């Protein structure tokens, strides 16, 4: 009778130790997978940010070229630049200055209609 009880307790002890070790291994595996997924996600976010930055730069270049052409054709590109509703006044002022530097050299235009008078 004592052998059966001791055998049962010994079997339970081995099973308990095995399941505890398995639980620790499983938690460590999940933690590793979570870290890998976070790293992949951050890499994708950096890729998306880089693509957005490249798209914004490309849009800037196209709009600058259009504004330069408009200024050469009409004598001003103010209406075209003002039509860019997605640009803030600061961004429009920067575009106006860039057009001025492209047309007149380093000094650019004397005035900027998009800069606030302070």
N, C-alpha and C positions, 0 to 999 in steps of 0.2 A: 504494500500500500504506500509506503514511504517512497519507494522507487517511482511509482506512478506520479505522485505529487511533485517530487523533485524533477522528474522528467518534464512534467507540465510547466513548472516554473522556469526550468532551464530553457525550454522551447519558447516560452513567452519572452524571456529576457533576450534571447538571440533575435527574435522577430522584432522586438521593440528597438534594439540597437540598430538593426538593419533599416527599419523605417525611419528612424531619426536621421541616420546618415543619408538616406535617399532624399529626405525632405531638405536637408542642408544643400545637397548637390543640386536639387531642383531649383532652390532659391538662387543659388549662385549662377546656374544656367540662365534663368530668367533675367537676372541682373545683367549678365553679359549680353544677352540678346537685346535688352532694353538700351544699353549703352551703344550697341552697334546701330540700332534703329535711330537713335538720337543723332549719331554722327552722320548717317545717311541723310536724314531729314535736314540737318544743318547744311550739308553739302548741297542739297537741292535748293535750299533757300538762298545760298550764296550764288548758285547758278541763275536763279530767277532774278536776284538783285542785279547781277551782272548783265543779264539780258535787258532788264528795264533800263539800266544805265546806258547800254549801247543803243537802245531804241530812242531814248531821250536825246542822246548825242546826235544820232542820225536825223531826228526831227529838227533839232537846232540847226544842223548844217543845211538841211533842205530849206528851212525858213529863212536862214541868213542869205542863201543864194537867191531865193525868190524876192527878198526885200532889196537886195542889191540890184537885181534886174528891174524891179519896179521903180526904184529910185532913178536908174539910168533912163528908163522909158518915160516916166512922168515927171521927174524932178523931185519927187518925194515918195517915201514909202510909209509915211505916217498912218494913212488909212489902212494899209495892209497889216502893219504891225498891230494897230489898235483892234483889228478884227480877230486877233488870236485871243479868244476868250479864256483859254486854259492857262494863259500866262498872266502872272501878277504884274503890277506896274513896275516893280523892280526888274523883273525878267524882260519886260518890254523895253525899259530904259537901257538895259544891258544889250539887247538886240539892236536898238537904235545906235548906240555907241559903236558896236561892231560894224554896222553898215557904214557909219561915218569914217571909221578907220580904214575900211576897205575902199571907200570912194576917195577920201581926201588924205589918206596917209595917217601917220601916228597922231596928229593933233585932232583928227576927226571933225565933227560938226561943232560949232560954237555953242549951240543950244540943244537941249534935249526936252521935247514936250512931255516926256513921260516921267521926268524927275520932278519931285515935289519941290517947290520953292521954300527954302527954309531961311 
